[in-house]
Amino acid sequence: MIGTSTVSIEPDSTVFSIALSGYGYPAEGRFSIDWISHGNTPGNITAITGLDGKFFAADSNRTLWSGTPSGEDISWKGQGRPMA
């Protein structure tokens, strides 16, 4: 048995996808990312990153925050204000 197939690489409206440089693997050329809400961030966050399973954020008042995931929530704790 032989045949052909065409697979669209365009995501549906339920996921956010980004193109991969070179479209190497997967063959469809994209990874899909599901956005799952884990609550709100504290204050007026202007920058956020993650490292070793924790989140770190800075707000517009230059206050530093650390977030620890716990189940489906993130527990945020203010870490103080950095020196100018």
N, C-alpha and C positions, 0 to 999 in steps of 0.2 A: 504494500500500500504506500502510496506517495501522496503528497499534497503540499499546500502552502498555507501560510498564515501571516496576518498583518496585525501587529500589536501597537496601539497608540502609546506614545510616551508621555502624553499630556495627562496630568492628574485630574481627578474629578474635583468638585467643589468642597469636599470634606477634608482634604489634606493640603498642606503647603509643601511644595516640592522645589528642589533646587537642582540646577543642571550640574553635571560633573564634567570637569575639563576632560576632553578626549572621548567621552562617552564609551569608556572601556568596559567596565563591569559594574553593575549588572547590565545585561544586554539591552535592557530598555533605556539605560543611560541616566536614570534618575533615582534618587533616594527620596522617600516620602517621610515627612516629619509630621507627627500628630501633636497638636498643641493641647495640652491637658492643664486645666486651671488648678492651681494649688493655693488659691487665696490671693490676697492683695499684698503688695509690698508696702513697707512703712514709709511715711513722709513723701516727699517729692523726689523720687529716685531718678538720678540722671545717668548713672552708670551701674552696671551689674556684671558679675562674672561668677564662675564656679571653679572649685578646686577640691579634689579629694572628697566628693560627696557633699560639700557645703557650698553655700552661696555667699558672696560678698558684694555689698552695694554701697554707693555714696549718694547722698541727696544734695539738693541745691544749697543747703546750709553747711555743706562740707562735713556732715556727720557720717561716720562709718557704721555700717550695719553688717552683722553676720546672720545667716539664716541656716537653720538645721532642719532638714526634712524629717518629718515624723508621720508615717503613714501617708495620708493624702494632704497633709498640711505642712506648712513651713513655719517654724517658730523663729521670729526675728528678735535680735537683741542688739541694742545700740552699743557701739564700741567706743564712743567718744568722738571728739573732733580733732583732726590732725593739726599740727603746728603749721603756721603760714610759711 
